[in-house]
């Protein structure tokens, strides 16, 4: 059965997240980390609700870039790629 996440759980995940940027992120990670105390109740609530419900269509998009696993591998063989 689903156990709701606590604010402490969510805070730990946010603060341990790398400061990478994705084109689909509406807010950069560093801004979320800087404002975590204000945003935490809302993010925790959204996270718990999203685990109980199906994701809306707007949340079902991703940018996947295939990268060669190692330089020099055959670029015509799809098995030599990994999704990023």
C-alpha positions in Angstrom: 0.0 0.0 0.0 1.1 3.6 -0.7 2.7 5.4 2.2 2.6 9.2 1.8 5.9 11.0 1.7 6.8 13.3 4.5 8.1 16.8 4.1 11.4 15.5 5.5 11.6 12.9 2.7 10.8 15.4 0.0 13.3 17.9 1.4 16.1 15.3 1.4 15.4 14.4 -2.2 15.3 18.0 -3.3 18.5 19.0 -1.5 20.4 15.9 -2.8 19.3 16.5 -6.4 22.1 17.5 -8.8 21.9 21.0 -10.2 21.3 19.8 -13.7 18.9 21.6 -16.0 16.3 20.0 -18.3 14.4 22.0 -21.0 11.1 20.7 -19.6 11.8 21.9 -16.0 9.7 25.0 -15.4 12.0 26.1 -12.5 15.7 25.4 -12.3 16.8 23.1 -9.5 19.0 25.8 -7.8 15.9 28.0 -7.4 13.9 25.2 -5.9 16.7 24.5 -3.4 16.9 28.1 -2.4 13.2 28.3 -1.8 12.6 24.8 -0.4 11.3 25.9 2.9 8.5 27.9 1.3 7.7 25.4 -1.4 8.0 22.2 0.6 4.4 21.9 1.8 3.1 22.4 -1.8 5.7 20.1 -3.4 5.0 17.3 -0.8 1.3 17.6 -1.4 1.7 17.5 -5.2 4.0 14.5 -4.9 1.6 12.5 -2.7 -1.4 13.3 -4.8 0.4 12.5 -8.0 1.3 9.0 -6.7 -2.4 8.4 -6.0 -3.7 9.6 -9.4 -2.8 9.1 -13.0 -0.5 11.7 -14.5 -2.0 14.4 -16.7 -1.0 14.5 -20.3 1.1 17.6 -19.7 3.4 15.5 -17.4 3.8 12.6 -19.9 6.5 14.3 -22.1 10.2 13.7 -22.1 13.2 14.7 -24.1 15.3 11.6 -24.8 18.7 12.0 -26.5 20.4 8.8 -27.6 24.2 8.8 -26.9 26.8 6.3 -27.9 27.8 4.2 -24.9 31.5 4.5 -25.9 33.3 6.5 -28.6 34.1 4.4 -31.6 31.1 2.1 -31.5 29.1 1.6 -34.6 26.5 4.4 -34.8 24.3 2.4 -37.1 23.6 -0.2 -34.4 20.9 1.0 -32.0 22.2 -1.4 -29.3 25.3 0.9 -29.0 23.2 3.8 -27.6 21.8 4.7 -24.2 18.9 7.0 -23.6 19.6 10.3 -21.8 
